[in-house]
């Protein structure tokens, strides 16, 4: 019994390697990480050397008065940073309470001397909305030359004239930011190592992307066009159309073949919108090694339609007679409703000789779905062994 008692009283957690302690601290809300100081002498100051700092609304003390809660939150972050000792590799701030950028500037000033590698700033504030300018991003952020990941949400982004870009940045995400076309294009081209770019924006931009090392592209919004001028290494592309815009035909003007592009995902596709159909068609034609295709149809048709309507046979008529999806293995087509939608299903089945699985989601009740299912089963299949899966419901725009 004495041996059992001795074993039970041993502080196993405190004797774990320092790297495990650091991992444990990163999994806790930051206030709880600080509270581990009371566990034992070995834990007392370990929070001071945490390399990943995450401040969000969970870090707030519960207060009925939001102004008091905000002040305590701001004071807590500043005290923590001033007592911190060592590098800070990741700093994430996601708090709806903050309405001023003064405090953020002070925090960024501290971490500017900490070899920051990853920065996430999401401070929408209680008045934020798509057409409401966000807080101005502190200019000191443009001096963080060692960043390899940057995510900004709900800020107004305006770099100083002397800003040349981020030489080490590989991941860039901008969500709901207020930014000009020139700034975003210069920002992208100023990141020579950029591998992933995610952009969600409501402004009608004709965006040109020059990123020779880009591999993953995710865009969502009301763009007028997306001009992929220098992106030869793109492996995966995800585009979510919004109901308006996308009026351009820039892809037809670009003699580019995306040899590395393996996966294409399109959200909120309208098979009756001529401009969107032509955009997607030429993207498919320029992707000879495509292996995965996922397209989700529109949520609802505009009333009245604001676009030029595509003909039913446009996919076959505009496509070269000898074109096939030579490497397409899987296809997922969601939210199939109209005859225009069904024509695209027919096009994919008839042009994919190596297709292994196609999943088709029909927006219809069980009894009503029987007829379109039978219609699809009658379509010619270039791949005789293709597995056809029919699903009720649909995948919406992400």
C-alpha positions as CSV (number, residue, x, y, z in Angstrom):
1,X,0.0,0.0,0.0
2,X,2.9,2.4,0.8
3,X,4.3,1.8,-2.7
4,X,1.0,2.6,-4.3
5,X,0.7,5.8,-2.2
6,X,4.2,6.9,-3.2
7,X,3.4,6.2,-6.8
8,X,0.1,8.1,-6.7
9,X,1.6,11.2,-5.3
10,X,4.2,11.6,-8.0
11,X,3.7,14.6,-10.2
12,X,3.9,12.8,-13.6
13,X,2.7,15.8,-15.7
14,X,5.3,18.2,-14.3
15,X,8.0,15.7,-15.1
16,X,7.1,15.5,-18.8
17,X,9.5,17.1,-21.3
18,X,9.4,20.8,-21.8
19,X,8.1,20.4,-25.3
20,X,5.1,18.5,-24.0
21,X,4.4,21.3,-21.5
22,X,4.5,23.8,-24.3
23,X,2.0,21.7,-26.3
24,X,-0.4,21.5,-23.3
25,X,-0.3,25.3,-22.9
26,X,-1.1,25.9,-26.5
27,X,-4.3,23.8,-26.1
28,X,-5.6,25.9,-23.2
29,X,-7.3,29.3,-23.3
30,X,-4.6,31.7,-22.7
31,X,-5.9,32.8,-19.3
32,X,-5.9,29.2,-18.2
33,X,-2.4,28.8,-19.5
34,X,-1.3,31.6,-17.1
35,X,-3.2,30.0,-14.2
36,X,-1.0,26.9,-14.6
37,X,1.6,28.9,-12.6
38,X,0.0,27.7,-9.4
39,X,0.4,24.0,-10.2
40,X,4.0,23.7,-9.1
41,X,7.4,25.4,-9.3
42,X,8.1,23.7,-12.6
43,X,5.0,25.4,-14.2
44,X,5.4,28.8,-12.5
45,X,6.9,30.7,-15.5
46,X,6.4,28.3,-18.4
47,X,3.6,30.5,-19.8
48,X,6.1,33.3,-20.3
49,X,7.9,31.4,-23.0
50,X,4.9,30.2,-25.0
51,X,5.6,30.5,-28.7
52,X,1.9,30.5,-29.8
53,X,-0.4,33.1,-28.4
54,X,-4.2,33.0,-29.2
55,X,-6.4,35.8,-27.9
56,X,-10.1,35.6,-28.6
57,X,-13.5,36.3,-27.0
58,X,-12.9,33.2,-24.8
59,X,-10.1,35.1,-23.2
60,X,-12.5,37.8,-21.9
61,X,-13.7,37.8,-18.3
62,X,-17.5,37.6,-18.1
63,X,-18.8,41.0,-17.4
64,X,-22.2,42.6,-17.9
65,X,-20.5,45.8,-18.9
66,X,-18.8,45.3,-22.3
67,X,-16.6,48.4,-21.8
68,X,-15.2,46.9,-18.6
69,X,-14.7,43.5,-20.3
70,X,-12.9,45.2,-23.2
71,X,-10.6,47.1,-20.8
72,X,-9.7,44.0,-18.9
73,X,-9.1,42.2,-22.1
74,X,-6.8,44.9,-23.4
75,X,-4.9,45.2,-20.1
76,X,-4.4,41.4,-19.9
77,X,-2.9,41.2,-23.4
78,X,-0.5,44.0,-22.7
79,X,0.7,42.7,-19.4
80,X,1.2,39.2,-20.9
81,X,3.2,40.6,-23.8
82,X,5.4,42.8,-21.5
83,X,6.2,39.8,-19.3
84,X,6.7,37.4,-22.2
85,X,10.3,36.1,-22.6
86,X,11.5,34.6,-25.9
87,X,10.3,34.3,-29.5
88,X,6.6,34.4,-30.5
89,X,6.1,32.3,-33.6
90,X,2.3,32.7,-33.8
91,X,0.0,35.6,-32.7
92,X,-3.7,35.2,-33.2
93,X,-6.2,38.0,-32.3
94,X,-9.9,37.3,-32.9
95,X,-12.0,39.6,-30.8
96,X,-15.3,41.3,-31.6
97,X,-15.0,43.7,-28.6
98,X,-12.1,45.9,-30.0
99,X,-13.2,49.0,-31.8
100,X,-9.9,50.9,-32.0
101,X,-6.5,50.0,-33.5
102,X,-4.4,51.9,-31.0
103,X,-4.1,48.8,-28.7
104,X,-3.4,46.5,-31.6
105,X,-0.5,48.8,-32.7
106,X,1.1,48.5,-29.2
107,X,0.8,44.7,-29.3
108,X,2.2,44.5,-32.8
109,X,5.1,46.8,-31.7
110,X,6.0,44.2,-29.0
111,X,5.8,41.2,-31.2
112,X,7.8,42.9,-34.0
113,X,10.8,42.1,-32.0
114,X,9.9,38.4,-31.4
115,X,10.6,36.8,-34.8
116,X,6.9,36.4,-35.6
117,X,6.2,33.8,-38.3
118,X,2.4,33.6,-38.3
119,X,-0.1,36.5,-37.7
120,X,-3.9,36.2,-37.6
121,X,-5.9,39.4,-37.0
122,X,-9.7,39.3,-37.0
123,X,-11.3,42.2,-35.3
124,X,-14.7,43.0,-36.9
125,X,-16.2,45.0,-34.1
126,X,-19.9,45.3,-33.3
127,X,-20.6,47.7,-36.2
128,X,-18.8,45.7,-38.9
129,X,-20.5,44.7,-42.1
130,X,-19.5,44.1,-45.7
131,X,-19.9,47.8,-46.8
132,X,-18.5,49.3,-43.6
133,X,-14.8,50.0,-43.5
134,X,-12.9,48.0,-40.9
135,X,-10.2,49.2,-38.6
136,X,-7.1,50.5,-40.3
137,X,-4.3,47.9,-40.1
138,X,-1.3,49.3,-38.2
139,X,1.5,50.1,-40.6
140,X,4.0,48.3,-38.5
141,X,2.6,45.0,-39.8
142,X,4.3,45.7,-43.1
143,X,7.8,45.5,-41.4
144,X,7.3,41.8,-40.4
145,X,9.7,40.5,-43.0
146,X,9.9,36.9,-41.5
147,X,6.2,36.2,-41.8
148,X,5.3,33.0,-43.6
149,X,1.5,33.0,-42.8
150,X,-0.8,36.1,-42.7
151,X,-4.5,36.2,-42.2
152,X,-6.4,39.4,-42.0
153,X,-10.2,39.9,-41.6
154,X,-12.3,43.0,-41.5
155,X,-9.4,45.5,-41.7
156,X,-8.7,48.4,-44.1
157,X,-5.4,47.4,-45.7
158,X,-3.2,50.3,-47.0
159,X,0.5,49.6,-47.1
160,X,3.0,52.4,-47.1
161,X,4.5,53.5,-50.4
162,X,7.9,51.9,-49.5
163,X,6.4,48.5,-48.8
164,X,8.0,45.9,-51.2
165,X,6.2,42.8,-50.0
166,X,6.8,39.8,-47.7
167,X,9.8,37.8,-49.0
168,X,9.0,34.7,-46.9
169,X,5.2,34.6,-47.0
170,X,3.7,31.3,-48.2
171,X,0.1,31.6,-47.0
172,X,-2.1,34.7,-47.4
173,X,-5.8,35.0,-46.4
174,X,-7.8,38.1,-46.8
175,X,-11.5,38.0,-45.7
176,X,-13.8,41.0,-45.9
177,X,-11.0,43.5,-46.1
178,X,-11.2,47.0,-47.5
179,X,-8.5,47.1,-50.2
180,X,-7.9,48.6,-53.6
181,X,-7.2,46.5,-56.7
182,X,-3.7,47.9,-57.0
183,X,-2.8,47.1,-53.4
184,X,-4.0,43.5,-53.6
185,X,-2.2,42.8,-56.9
186,X,1.0,44.4,-55.6
187,X,0.7,42.5,-52.3
188,X,0.4,39.2,-54.2
189,X,3.3,39.9,-56.6
190,X,5.4,41.1,-53.6
191,X,5.3,37.6,-52.1
192,X,7.5,35.5,-54.4
193,X,7.2,32.3,-52.3
194,X,3.3,32.5,-52.0
195,X,1.8,29.0,-52.3
196,X,-1.7,29.5,-51.0
197,X,-4.0,32.5,-51.5
198,X,-7.5,32.8,-50.0
199,X,-9.6,35.8,-50.8
200,X,-13.2,36.6,-49.9
201,X,-14.4,40.0,-51.0
202,X,-17.6,41.7,-52.1
203,X,-16.0,44.4,-54.3
204,X,-16.3,44.0,-58.0
205,X,-12.7,43.6,-58.9
206,X,-11.1,42.4,-62.1
207,X,-8.3,40.7,-60.3
208,X,-5.0,39.8,-61.9
209,X,-2.9,37.2,-60.0
210,X,0.8,36.9,-60.6
211,X,2.2,34.3,-58.3
212,X,4.6,31.9,-60.0
213,X,4.8,29.5,-57.0
214,X,1.1,29.5,-56.2
215,X,-0.3,26.0,-55.7
216,X,-3.7,26.6,-54.0
217,X,-6.2,29.3,-54.9
218,X,-9.5,30.0,-53.1
219,X,-11.6,33.0,-54.1
220,X,-15.1,33.9,-53.2
221,X,-17.1,37.1,-54.1
222,X,-18.5,39.4,-56.7
223,X,-15.4,39.6,-58.9
224,X,-15.8,41.0,-62.4
225,X,-13.0,38.7,-63.5
226,X,-10.1,36.5,-62.4
227,X,-7.0,36.8,-64.5
228,X,-4.5,34.1,-63.8
229,X,-1.6,35.6,-65.7
230,X,1.4,33.8,-64.0
231,X,0.3,30.9,-62.0
232,X,1.7,27.8,-63.8
233,X,2.0,25.6,-60.6
234,X,-1.6,25.8,-59.4
235,X,-2.6,22.3,-58.1
236,X,-6.0,23.1,-56.6
237,X,-8.5,25.9,-57.4
238,X,-11.7,26.8,-55.6
239,X,-14.0,29.5,-56.9
240,X,-17.4,30.5,-55.4
241,X,-19.5,32.7,-57.7
242,X,-21.7,35.3,-56.1
243,X,-24.9,36.1,-58.0
244,X,-23.6,39.2,-59.7
245,X,-20.5,40.2,-61.7
246,X,-18.1,37.8,-63.4
247,X,-18.8,39.6,-66.6
248,X,-15.3,39.1,-68.2
249,X,-13.9,36.7,-70.7
250,X,-10.3,37.0,-69.7
251,X,-9.6,33.3,-69.6
252,X,-10.3,33.0,-73.3
253,X,-7.5,35.5,-73.9
254,X,-4.9,33.7,-71.9
255,X,-2.9,31.0,-73.8
256,X,-2.0,29.2,-70.6
257,X,-2.2,25.5,-69.8
258,X,-2.4,24.5,-66.1
259,X,-0.4,21.3,-66.3
260,X,-0.3,20.9,-62.5
261,X,-4.0,21.6,-61.8
262,X,-5.5,18.4,-60.3
263,X,-8.5,19.7,-58.5
264,X,-11.2,22.3,-59.3
265,X,-14.1,23.3,-57.1
266,X,-16.8,25.7,-58.2
267,X,-19.5,27.0,-55.8
268,X,-22.8,28.6,-56.6
269,X,-22.5,27.8,-60.3
270,X,-25.3,29.0,-62.6
271,X,-25.4,26.8,-65.7
272,X,-27.7,29.3,-67.4
273,X,-25.4,32.3,-67.1
274,X,-23.4,32.4,-70.3
275,X,-20.5,34.3,-68.9
276,X,-20.0,31.8,-66.0
277,X,-20.4,28.9,-68.3
278,X,-17.8,30.1,-70.7
279,X,-15.5,31.0,-67.8
280,X,-15.7,27.4,-66.4
281,X,-15.6,25.7,-69.8
282,X,-12.3,27.4,-70.7
283,X,-10.9,26.7,-67.3
284,X,-11.6,23.0,-67.8
285,X,-10.2,23.0,-71.3
286,X,-6.9,24.5,-70.0
287,X,-6.6,21.8,-67.2
288,X,-5.5,18.7,-69.1
289,X,-4.4,16.7,-66.0
290,X,-7.6,17.4,-63.9
291,X,-8.4,14.5,-61.5
292,X,-11.1,15.8,-59.2
293,X,-14.0,18.1,-60.1
294,X,-16.6,19.4,-57.7
295,X,-19.3,21.8,-58.7
296,X,-22.2,23.1,-56.6
297,X,-25.2,24.7,-58.4
298,X,-26.7,28.0,-57.7
299,X,-28.9,28.5,-54.6
300,X,-31.7,30.1,-56.6
301,X,-32.3,31.7,-59.9
302,X,-32.4,35.6,-60.1
303,X,-35.8,37.0,-60.9
304,X,-35.7,38.4,-63.6
305,X,-32.4,37.0,-64.9
306,X,-29.7,39.7,-65.2
307,X,-27.5,37.8,-67.6
308,X,-27.2,36.4,-71.1
309,X,-28.7,32.9,-71.1
310,X,-26.5,30.0,-72.3
311,X,-27.9,27.5,-74.8
312,X,-28.5,24.0,-73.7
313,X,-25.8,22.5,-76.0
314,X,-23.1,25.1,-75.3
315,X,-20.8,22.6,-73.6
316,X,-20.8,20.3,-76.6
317,X,-20.9,23.1,-79.2
318,X,-18.0,25.2,-77.7
319,X,-15.8,22.2,-76.8
320,X,-13.4,20.6,-79.4
321,X,-14.8,17.4,-80.8
322,X,-11.7,15.4,-79.6
323,X,-11.6,16.8,-76.1
324,X,-11.8,14.4,-73.1
325,X,-11.1,14.6,-69.4
326,X,-8.1,12.3,-69.8
327,X,-7.3,12.0,-66.1
328,X,-10.6,12.8,-64.3
329,X,-11.3,10.1,-61.7
330,X,-13.9,11.6,-59.4
331,X,-16.7,14.1,-59.9
332,X,-19.2,15.6,-57.5
333,X,-22.1,17.6,-59.0
334,X,-24.5,19.1,-56.4
335,X,-27.7,21.0,-56.5
336,X,-28.8,19.7,-60.0
337,X,-32.2,21.1,-60.8
338,X,-32.7,22.4,-64.3
339,X,-32.2,21.1,-67.8
340,X,-29.1,23.3,-68.2
341,X,-27.7,21.5,-65.1
342,X,-28.5,18.1,-66.5
343,X,-26.7,19.0,-69.7
344,X,-23.5,19.5,-67.8
345,X,-23.9,16.1,-66.1
346,X,-24.2,14.6,-69.6
347,X,-21.1,16.5,-70.8
348,X,-19.0,15.1,-67.9
349,X,-20.2,11.6,-68.3
350,X,-19.6,11.6,-72.1
351,X,-16.1,13.1,-72.0
352,X,-14.5,11.2,-69.0
353,X,-13.1,7.8,-70.1
354,X,-11.3,7.1,-66.8
355,X,-14.0,8.4,-64.5
356,X,-14.4,6.0,-61.5
357,X,-17.0,7.7,-59.3
358,X,-19.6,10.4,-60.0
359,X,-21.8,11.7,-57.2
360,X,-24.9,13.6,-58.3
361,X,-27.1,15.5,-55.9
362,X,-30.6,16.2,-57.1
363,X,-32.7,18.9,-55.4
364,X,-36.0,17.0,-55.6
365,X,-38.2,15.0,-53.3
366,X,-37.9,11.2,-53.3
367,X,-40.7,10.6,-55.7
368,X,-39.8,13.5,-58.0
369,X,-36.2,12.4,-58.2
370,X,-36.9,9.2,-59.9
371,X,-37.4,10.7,-63.4
372,X,-34.1,12.7,-63.5
373,X,-32.2,9.7,-62.1
374,X,-33.5,7.6,-64.9
375,X,-32.6,10.3,-67.4
376,X,-29.0,10.4,-66.1
377,X,-28.8,6.6,-66.3
378,X,-29.6,6.9,-70.0
379,X,-26.7,9.3,-70.7
380,X,-23.8,7.9,-72.6
381,X,-20.8,7.1,-70.4
382,X,-17.3,7.2,-71.8
383,X,-16.2,5.2,-68.8
384,X,-18.1,1.9,-68.8
385,X,-17.2,1.0,-65.2
386,X,-18.1,4.3,-63.6
387,X,-19.8,4.1,-60.2
388,X,-22.8,6.4,-60.1
389,X,-24.1,7.7,-56.8
390,X,-27.3,9.7,-56.4
391,X,-27.8,11.8,-53.3
392,X,-30.7,13.9,-52.1
393,X,-30.0,17.6,-51.2
394,X,-27.0,19.6,-52.2
395,X,-23.7,21.2,-51.1
396,X,-24.0,25.0,-50.9
397,X,-21.4,27.6,-51.5
398,X,-18.8,27.2,-48.8
